[in-house]
Amino acid sequence: MALGAVALASGPLALVAWNQGFGRGGFSTPIGGEKWFATRPGFFEAKGVKDPELSPTGRVFNWTDNEATLRFPRLERSRPATITLRIQGMGSSPKETHEVVFSVDGVETERLAIPTAPKRVPLDIPPRGGRGALVSIKVLGSVGVMVENVRLAPGGGSTVPIPGEALGALALVSLACYLAALGAGVSPWVALGAALVEAGTLSWLSITGGAFLGRYSERISWLAVIGLLLSAGMTRVRNPRWRLAATTVLWIATLKLSLLGHPQIIDADAAGHAANLRRVVAGDWFFTSATPPPAISFPYPPGLYAVALPLSSLPQTEWVTLLRGIVVVTETLATLAFALAVARMSTDAVGALTFVLLALSPEGFVVFFIGNLSNLFSDSLMIFGCAFLLVGRPVLASLALWGGFLSHFGTLLLGPPLSFLLAWVRGEGGSVLRRAAPLIAALLASFLLYYRRFMNVVIEGWDRMRHLEGAAAVGPMTAPVTEKLARMSGGESWWITAVLMLALAIGVATWPQERKALARALGAWILVIAAFAFVGLVTPVQVRVALAARPAMAALCASGIAALWTRGGKARSLACLIVGLTAIACWTIAISFLPVKPV
């Protein structure tokens, strides 16, 4: 009971501590919007502003209409505060009057000529009862002003008061994590440790960009409730290893969605996927997408958007969240299917740990946070198909592979050789043709339904890649081999690659000789990945081999870590260190998509 009370209090206390440490300088953000390069304000709501634009210097700005408002709904007015706007207008004739008028709660507080260079305009927010503030911007004699930045700063060296909704949300999150961990079968002290990690993580996210002053609290509250309800269902899993693994993966997914739902996260390509869903809703199913330079168009199959279509009646502002949710669920179920296949060919311990390590895969986080949702979705379906092949379910394998082929062109390239080799090495009797029947059926259906319409596009793409010259030949797909190798090694994140290589080496060194069937399957998987990696080095044809390599790498690492754990002592400490560093790597990748500092 006492530890539960500590877990309950840890969330609000962590939020207060972060606010004391980082909230004294206030919070700053562009108004932003739906574009891929723009964040969203976490502590105010804007109306009367146009879509964000990107200046040549990399700054995000928004033009206002003639009248615009910034509403701060949860700003406690018990203490003074200052809202500072960084604005600029266009050059105008000196004979004309161009002014911008600022009001706070309906009372005019500032009137000045529209500046032709960036200018910071501070507006005092006096203390009063209640909460909420409304800043109005009225432009006279012009078409609007550019707003580059909005800063909320507490007065008198204090901090912005924390609204009750945020404190309640963090209390709910930390308690839910504690109860879920207890239900998974761990000791109360371990459950408390999990709650403290969850509290510290989500309270930091809540402080970042002032998100605790907006609707972010509701988002993490709903995720915590859903996570707790699903965790309660996990208590029915009898095997303790799988129960713990499933609960861990569930809360990893919850934390992933909490990160992706943060208003300050950079959407990358996610907004583009929402635009593709709009195309499918309008009846346009057959379109292409340009890759990075040399910008060769290839078919962009709409499998992800077809799955989202039944829920497209949701507000379009929620479509990015919808697509992300679909991908997270699909990825989680696919990793479970593969982990069960691994367990069937090894042990429950290796299978359960494979499940957790796949959920913690750094490459999976990279792809998710750069917004390539369709690639991750199609890869998940391919993993489904391969898992079904490994356990001898050809019909389900064919359907999953078909879905993967119709979700991303890269999966159409990598999936067939991978699934063919897996069917071959795991086949139990019958001819090679019979073993490959699920793959052949999926390929034939994909071609007849979709790809036959793009034969000319693909042929032109291959032809262009063979004759690229000049500026058209400059880009990541045509970079020198040394540059491609540097990217493959992780670049500045080389230590993440080093940790993974250490775990893989341990897995290979401790691999039991009796696991011959699993060894053949993983060997075939690695062979295909190595072949495509080599092709990507020497040609412009590149697929995300690191993404597709995750299952084989996770199974190898899981085997090695399980072997270390059984040896106890220092070996067990090394196993914990590897898993911990992997988790830190994922967190490092994820928060790199949050703004580093206010502008």
PyMOL commands that set and color helices and strands:
alter all, ss='L'
color gray80, all
select helices_A, chain A and resi 2-22+164-183+188-213+216-234+240-260+270-281+303-311+316-345+348-359+362-369+373-390+394-405+409-426+432-435+437-449+451-466+470-473+476-478+481-488+491-509+516-538+545-548+550-567+569-591
alter helices_A, ss='H'
color red, helices_A
select strands_A, chain A and resi 27-29+45-49+53-54+60-76+81-88+99-104+107-113+119-125+131-140+146-154+288-290+297-299
alter strands_A, ss='S'
color yellow, strands_A
deselect
rebuild
show_as cartoon
